[in-house]
Amino acid sequence: MPVPKQKQAKSRSRRRRSHQSIKDQNLIQCSNCLRSKPNHRVCPSCGYYKARQVIKV
């Protein structure tokens, strides 16, 4: 089984993992109640999605 010849530097592995950080959610305004909500999701405060009621809140 192959074994690494040298220890991998911290900067090298951290550079490789640089894109794995957690990103902020993209929030938009609800068209019905004007509160912020995640993209492509039912509004948790009023239950509307794309100008029609999907769930009763």
PyMOL commands that set and color helices and strands:
alter all, ss='L'
color gray80, all
select helices_A, chain A and resi 10-16+18-20
alter helices_A, ss='H'
color red, helices_A
select strands_A, chain A and resi 27-29+36-38+48-49+52-53
alter strands_A, ss='S'
color yellow, strands_A
deselect
rebuild
show_as cartoon
